[in-house]
């Protein structure tokens, strides 16, 4: 079994957090030892919670600023990280990169103490610069590429992402394509004999209408406003749009909801309860992800595994996931116009949405299970430790 020092995030909630917690929990279930190192105490020496115990499975590093997008570590963080690694003596370090200055220093630090270094590179992207947001993310990739070239391995989620980094100078031999994965037994379609009172309560709250669902951050790059505009233009009778999530644009969009047809739009808010999230997806008929940029959306994979008909843009790897009939793929350009045409079709063709949901779940079973993800990760670790 491998002792992995996992460097990542536990808060605030984002895809990086979900990836780190889900992956480390799965590795622990297979018998691997995980020491989780994360930014968790504001820069105040008096409040430092960095452990001094050699067998402590968790280490907290000081930070100055921490958000869903980036982290600015304290000047003390690099020293405390090195001391922690020297004390823990892991077999390797796996950094789920938090977009912080420390990401650029990790290769030298791990080289000095003789520990292999693996990175998972999460930032969303679009293979083509079709909008301002995509252009900004391209700059992030250009900035990171020289540092990533010095990691022993860099995990990416798709061929498109690997090709982008390769063109920016990261050797193909250093890149490992390991897509996100979900547990299809946990994220599964409901059956008539498994409906619990809690699911019935959610169904009552949602109403009798057919449910179209968005689940994720409400931020510029997610392009929720384009979905709301299309919904207002179509006003699909007998359907309700449910927005699950929170973010910097939620207040503005919700306050202006009258302009988008508030009577058939439900603002659910952020949902932390796992069973409720599963029940929401089980109640939905269509899942829509109108993002301008993406990595590989876990919310999309969860919706697919739950048997929901999925519509997503071709940003990041999402188009690759839905290609060849597993869902409907939109261009990141003109999302409102495309949805204006598509929503009536989805409204009028329940047989189509049912079939898309079945194909989406089958795609998960074939390519994107958590078991498959962890198997690939174990092989990667073994290749570094037993070359």
C-alpha positions in Angstrom: 0.0 0.0 0.0 1.1 3.6 -0.7 1.4 6.5 1.7 0.2 9.5 -0.2 0.6 13.1 1.0 -2.4 14.7 -0.6 -2.2 18.5 -1.0 -5.5 20.1 -1.8 -8.6 21.9 -0.5 -11.4 21.1 1.9 -13.1 24.5 1.8 -14.7 26.5 0.3 -16.8 24.1 -1.7 -15.8 23.7 -5.4 -15.1 20.9 -7.8 -11.5 20.7 -6.5 -12.8 20.0 -3.0 -15.2 17.3 -4.2 -12.5 15.7 -6.3 -10.0 15.6 -3.4 -12.4 14.3 -0.8 -13.9 11.7 -3.1 -10.6 10.4 -4.4 -8.8 10.2 -1.0 -11.8 8.4 0.6 -11.7 5.8 -2.2 -7.9 5.4 -1.9 -8.3 4.9 1.9 -11.0 2.2 1.3 -8.4 0.3 -0.7 -5.9 0.4 2.2 -3.7 3.3 1.2 -2.6 5.7 3.8 -3.5 9.4 3.1 -2.1 12.4 4.9 -4.3 15.3 3.8 -2.5 18.7 3.7 -4.6 21.7 3.1 -5.0 25.4 3.7 -7.2 25.7 6.8 -5.9 28.3 9.2 -5.7 32.1 8.6 -2.2 33.5 8.9 -2.0 34.0 12.7 0.9 32.1 14.4 -1.1 32.0 17.6 -3.9 30.1 15.9 -1.7 27.7 14.0 -3.1 24.2 13.9 -0.2 22.5 12.1 0.3 19.1 13.7 3.6 18.0 15.2 2.6 14.3 15.3 4.4 12.1 12.8 1.3 9.9 12.2 -1.3 12.7 12.1 -3.4 12.1 8.9 -4.2 15.8 8.5 -2.0 19.0 8.3 -3.3 22.5 8.1 -1.3 25.2 6.4 -1.6 29.0 6.9 -3.1 31.2 4.2 -3.7 34.9 3.6 -6.6 34.5 1.1 -8.7 31.5 0.1 -11.5 31.3 -2.4 -13.2 28.9 -4.7 -10.9 30.0 -7.5 -7.4 30.6 -5.9 -5.4 30.5 -2.7 -2.7 32.9 -1.5 -0.6 31.0 1.1 1.1 32.6 4.1 4.9 33.2 3.8 5.2 30.5 6.4 3.3 27.9 4.4 6.2 26.6 2.3 8.4 26.1 5.4 5.6 24.3 7.2 4.8 22.2 4.2 8.4 21.1 3.9 8.6 20.3 7.6 5.4 18.3 7.4 6.6 16.3 4.5 9.9 15.5 6.2 8.0 14.4 9.3 5.4 12.3 7.4 7.8 10.7 5.0 5.2 9.8 2.3 5.9 7.6 -0.6 4.7 10.4 -3.0 3.0 13.7 -3.0 -0.2 14.2 -5.0 -1.1 17.9 -5.4 -4.7 18.7 -6.5 -3.6 22.1 -7.6 -5.2 25.0 -5.8 -4.0 27.8 -8.1 -1.6 29.3 -5.6 2.0 30.4 -5.7 2.9 27.3 -3.8 2.1 25.2 -6.9 5.1 26.6 -8.7 7.5 25.8 -5.8 6.4 22.2 -5.3 8.6 20.5 -7.9 11.8 22.0 -6.3 10.6 21.2 -2.8 9.8 17.5 -3.6 13.0 17.1 -5.6 15.0 18.3 -2.6 13.4 15.7 -0.3 13.4 13.0 -2.9 9.7 12.3 -3.2 7.8 11.8 -6.5 5.3 14.6 -7.3 2.0 14.1 -9.1 -0.4 17.0 -10.0 -4.0 17.1 -10.9 -4.6 20.2 -13.1 -8.2 21.3 -12.7 -8.6 24.8 -14.4 -11.5 24.9 -16.8 -10.7 25.6 -20.5 -12.1 25.8 -24.0 -10.0 24.3 -26.7 -10.8 27.4 -28.9 -10.7 31.0 -27.7 -14.4 31.8 -28.5 -15.1 34.2 -25.6 -13.3 36.4 -23.1 -13.6 33.8 -20.4 -12.0 31.2 -22.5 -9.2 33.6 -23.4 -8.5 34.3 -19.7 -8.3 30.6 -18.9 -5.9 30.1 -21.8 -3.6 32.5 -20.0 -3.8 30.3 -16.9 -2.6 27.3 -18.9 0.2 29.3 -20.5 1.3 30.5 -17.0 1.3 27.0 -15.5 2.8 25.0 -18.3 6.5 25.7 -17.5 5.9 24.6 -13.9 3.9 21.6 -14.8 6.7 20.4 -17.0 8.8 19.9 -13.9 6.2 17.6 -12.2 6.8 13.9 -12.4 3.3 13.4 -13.7 0.3 15.7 -14.5 -3.2 14.3 -14.4 -5.6 15.8 -16.9 -9.2 14.8 -17.7 -9.3 14.6 -21.5 -7.4 14.3 -24.7 -8.2 18.0 -25.5 -6.6 19.1 -22.2 -3.6 17.0 -22.7 -3.1 18.3 -26.3 -3.4 21.9 -25.0 -0.7 21.4 -22.4 1.5 19.4 -24.8 1.4 22.4 -27.3 2.5 24.6 -24.4 5.6 22.6 -23.7 4.6 19.8 -21.3 6.0 16.5 -22.5 3.4 13.9 -23.4 5.2 11.3 -21.3 4.5 13.5 -18.2 0.8 13.7 -18.9 -1.7 11.1 -17.7 -5.3 11.2 -18.9 -7.5 10.0 -16.0 -11.1 11.3 -16.3 -13.2 12.1 -13.2 -15.4 9.2 -12.1 -18.6 8.8 -10.1 -20.0 5.9 -8.1 -22.9 4.6 -10.3 -24.4 2.7 -7.4 -24.7 5.9 -5.4 -25.7 8.1 -8.3 -28.4 6.0 -9.9 -31.9 6.4 -11.3 -34.7 6.0 -8.8 -37.1 3.0 -9.0 -40.8 3.0 -7.9 -40.0 0.8 -4.9 -37.2 2.9 -3.6 -38.9 6.3 -3.1 -38.4 7.4 0.4 -40.4 10.1 2.3 -37.6 12.6 1.8 -37.7 12.1 -1.9 -41.5 12.5 -1.8 -41.0 15.8 0.1 -38.6 17.1 -2.6 -41.1 16.1 -5.3 -43.8 18.1 -3.5 -41.5 21.1 -3.3 -40.7 20.9 -6.9 -44.3 20.7 -8.0 -46.0 18.5 -10.6 -44.2 20.1 -13.6 -41.5 18.3 -15.6 -38.1 19.4 -14.1 -35.3 21.0 -16.1 -32.3 21.3 -13.7 -29.1 23.3 -13.4 -26.7 22.3 -10.6 -23.4 24.1 -10.0 -21.8 27.5 -9.3 -23.7 30.6 -10.3 -20.8 32.5 -11.8 -19.8 34.2 -15.1 -18.1 31.1 -16.6 -21.1 28.9 -16.0 -23.3 31.2 -18.3 -26.5 30.6 -16.3 -27.9 33.9 -17.6 -28.0 32.4 -21.2 -30.1 29.5 -19.9 -32.5 31.9 -18.1 -32.9 34.1 -21.2 -33.7 31.1 -23.3 -36.2 29.8 -20.7 -38.0 33.2 -20.7 -38.2 33.2 -24.5 -39.7 29.7 -24.7 -41.7 29.6 -21.5 -42.1 25.8 -21.8 -45.6 24.9 -20.6 -45.8 22.3 -17.9 -42.1 22.5 -17.1 -40.1 24.1 -14.3 -36.5 25.2 -14.3 -34.7 24.5 -11.0 -31.4 26.3 -10.2 -29.4 24.5 -7.6 -26.3 26.3 -6.4 -24.8 29.5 -5.2 -22.1 32.0 -6.4 -21.3 35.6 -7.1 -24.1 36.1 -9.6 -26.9 34.5 -7.8 -28.2 37.6 -6.1 -28.2 39.7 -9.3 -29.9 37.0 -11.3 -32.4 36.1 -8.7 -33.3 39.7 -8.0 -34.0 40.1 -11.7 -35.9 36.9 -12.0 -39.1 38.7 -13.0 -37.4 39.5 -16.3 -36.7 35.7 -16.7 -40.2 34.4 -15.9 -40.0 33.8 -12.1 -43.2 31.8 -11.9 -41.6 28.7 -13.4 -38.1 29.2 -12.1 -37.2 27.8 -8.7 -34.1 29.1 -7.0 -33.1 26.2 -4.7 -29.8 27.6 -3.4 -26.7 25.7 -2.4 -27.4 22.1 -1.4 -24.9 20.4 0.9 -26.9 17.2 1.7 -25.8 14.4 -0.6 -29.1 12.5 -0.5 -31.0 15.6 -1.4 -28.7 16.3 -4.3 -29.3 12.7 -5.6 -33.0 13.1 -5.1 -33.0 16.3 -7.0 -31.3 14.7 -10.0 -33.7 11.7 -9.8 -36.6 14.1 -10.0 -35.2 15.9 -13.0 -35.9 15.0 -16.6 -33.3 17.3 -18.2 -29.9 18.6 -16.9 -28.5 21.7 -18.6 -24.9 22.9 -18.3 -24.4 26.1 -20.4 -20.8 26.8 -19.4 -18.3 29.0 -21.3 -15.4 27.0 -20.0 -15.1 23.7 -18.1 -12.7 21.0 -17.0 -14.7 17.9 -16.7 -17.9 18.7 -14.7 -18.6 16.3 -11.8 -22.2 17.6 -11.7 -22.6 16.5 -15.4 -21.2 13.0 -14.6 -23.5 12.7 -11.6 -26.5 13.7 -13.7 -25.6 11.2 -16.4 -25.2 8.4 -13.9 -28.6 9.2 -12.4 -30.1 8.7 -15.9 -31.0 12.3 -16.7 -31.0 13.6 -20.3 -28.1 15.9 -20.4 -27.4 19.1 -22.4 -24.0 20.7 -22.2 -21.7 23.0 -24.2 -18.5 21.6 -25.8 -16.3 23.6 -23.3 -13.5 21.6 -21.7 -14.1 17.8 -21.8 -17.9 18.0 -21.5 -18.5 17.7 -25.2 -16.2 14.7 -25.3 -18.2 13.0 -22.5 -21.6 13.5 -24.4 -20.4 12.8 -27.9 -21.9 10.2 -30.2 -25.4 10.3 -28.7 -24.9 10.2 -24.9 -26.4 13.7 -24.7 -26.9 17.0 -26.6 -23.8 19.1 -27.2 -24.0 22.9 -27.7 -21.4 25.3 -28.9 -20.3 27.9 -26.3 -21.2 30.5 -28.8 -24.9 31.5 -29.0 -26.1 29.3 -26.2 -29.4 31.2 -25.7 -30.2 30.8 -29.4 -29.5 27.1 -29.4 -31.5 26.5 -26.2 -34.4 28.5 -27.6 -34.6 25.9 -30.4 -33.8 22.9 -28.2 -36.1 23.5 -25.2 -39.4 23.0 -27.2 -38.0 19.7 -28.6 -37.2 18.5 -25.1 -40.5 19.6 -23.8 -42.5 17.9 -26.6 -40.4 14.6 -26.8 -40.4 12.8 -23.4 -39.5 9.6 -25.2 -36.4 11.4 -26.5 -35.4 12.6 -23.0 -35.9 9.1 -21.6 -33.7 7.6 -24.2 -31.0 10.2 -23.7 -31.0 9.5 -20.0 -30.5 5.8 -20.6 -27.6 6.4 -23.0 -26.0 8.9 -20.5 -26.0 6.3 -17.8 -24.5 3.7 -20.1 -21.7 6.1 -21.0 -20.9 6.5 -17.3 -20.8 2.7 -16.8 -18.5 2.3 -19.8 -16.0 5.1 -19.2 -16.5 7.3 -16.1 -16.9 5.2 -13.0 -15.0 6.0 -9.8 -13.6 2.4 -9.7 -12.0 2.9 -13.2 -10.6 6.3 -12.0 -8.9 4.8 -8.9 -7.6 1.8 -10.8 -5.8 4.2 -13.2 -4.5 6.3 -10.3 -3.1 3.2 -8.6 -1.3 2.2 -11.8 0.1 5.7 -12.1 1.5 5.6 -8.5 3.0 2.2 -9.1 4.8 3.4 -12.3 6.5 6.1 -10.3 7.4 4.1 -7.3 8.4 0.9 -9.2 9.8 2.2 -12.6 
